[in-house]
Amino acid sequence: MKKAILFAVAVVTLFVVFSGIALAASPQDIYNDYAAHGKLTQTYTDADLRAYLADATLDQYGDPAILTALDGIAQNQLSGGRGTFPFTGVQVALLAVVAVGLVGGGVGLRRLSRARS
């Protein structure tokens, strides 16, 4: 009985561990999605898009017009083209201004609160 339960737990664990690999999109799936609809209709992970860009078979046998457009879309999604802004340093400057203000305010309050003789 314990062996059966242990076996069932092992099977479920293996299923959970390897199901992500089985459900990953192949480079051909990404190409077919774009070729059929003119846009990507599913959400692909960064690993899926990197695998598509590195696939030599599609570069050899795919339609160059489709590949050019799809390469641009994949690179745009990988470079953070999903509405994110580049880091400009404003956040660090704002933190520095706040830190200087807090330290300066603390020093000023300490000087004002000293007992006068």
Stockholm file with secondary structure:
# STOCKHOLM 1.0

chainA/1-117         MKKAILFAVAVVTLFVVFSGIALAASPQDIYNDYAAHGKLTQTYTDADLRAYLADATLDQYGDPAILTALDGIAQNQLSGGRGTFPFTGVQVALLAVVAVGLVGGGVGLRRLSRARS
#=GR chainA/1-117 SS CHHHHHHHHHHHHHHHHHHHHHTCCCHHHHHHHHHHHSSCCSCCCHHHHHHHHHCHHHHHHSCHHHHHHHHHHHHHHHTTTTTCCCCCSHHHHHHHHHHHHHHHHHHHHHHHTSCCC
#=GC SS_cons         CHHHHHHHHHHHHHHHHHHHHHTCCCHHHHHHHHHHHSSCCSCCCHHHHHHHHHCHHHHHHSCHHHHHHHHHHHHHHHTTTTTCCCCCSHHHHHHHHHHHHHHHHHHHHHHHTSCCC
//
